[in-house]
């Protein structure tokens, strides 16, 4: 079963869910705050799983993939609310990085094995 969706489809799905189940979007400022909170939850997992911190009992309920999906959800909400086409924005950003960083990382001695 293929569950792949495009960024445009993700934006449509989230918008449909918000309008039918979620009643309405939270304000942009509230969603920005929620996004920050979700990034913090991901950071907590990363620090414990890949960093030097140990898990506390209360941390064991967190799931890395679920936290990433929460971040994506809120980011899509913010894009919908502010009229950002994530597909177009992603491609423009990739082009910017490809042009600006075409040789930068290959020349970075810190990245050499």
N, C-alpha and C positions, 0 to 999 in steps of 0.2 A: 504494500500500500504506500503510495507516494503522498506525503503530507506537505510537500513543498508549496510555498506561496510566495508571491512577489511582495515587494514593499508596498506597491499600490494596493494589492489585495489585502495586505495586513491593515492598511489604513481604512479600507472599506469595511472590513470585518469589525474592527474596533469601533468605527463610527456607528455601524448598525447595532452593535451590542449596547453602546452607550445610549442610543436613542430608543431602544426597546426594553432593555433590562436595567440599565444604569440611570434612567430617568433623564439626566443631563450631564454634561461635562462639569467637573469641578472647575473653579476659576483657574486661569493660567498660573497665578501665583501659588495656589494650593497644589496644583500638579507639579510645579517646579519644586516645591518643598517635599512632596511625596517622592519625586525622582531622587532628590538628595538623600532622603531616608533609605530608599531602596539601594542606592549605591553604597551607603554605609553598611547595610546588611550584607551585601556582596563582599565588601572590604573585610568585614568580620570573618566571614568564611575563608576568604583567601589568606588572611593572616594566620588563621588556625591550621588550615590544610596545607598551605605551601610555605608559610612563614614560620616564625619561631614560637608563636603563642600556642598554648595547649587549649584543647576544647574544654569548655565548661559544660556542665549538664544541660544548661539552657540553650547552648549552641547546637546541640545535636538535632534539634528539630529543623534546622535550616538545610535547604537543598540548593546546591550551587546552580543547577540548571533552572530551577524555579525562580531563584533570585534574579538571574539574568533575564528570564522571561518577564518578570515584574518590571524590570528596567525598560525593556523593549516596549512593553504595553504603555507605560506612562510616557515614554518618548514619542510613541505613535500618537497618543492623545494630544500632547503638546504640538506636534506637527499638524494634526488636524485642526486644532484650535487656532493656530497662527497662519494657516494657509500654506504650509511648507509641503511640497511634493518630495517625499523622502527619496524616491527613485531618482529623480532629477538631481537632488542635492547630493546623493551618494555618488553619482557618476561625475558630477562637477568636482567633488572633493577628491575622488580617485584621480581624475585628470590633473588636478592641482598637485597632488602628492607625486604623481608619476613624472611631472615636469620638474617640479622643485627638487625632488629627491632622486632624480634619475641615477645619479652616481654617488650621492652623499653616503648612503649606507655601505656600499661596497668599499668606499675609501675610509670608513671608520675603523681604525685599528682596534677599538674596544669591542667590535663585533666579530673580529676574526677568531676562528677556533684555535 
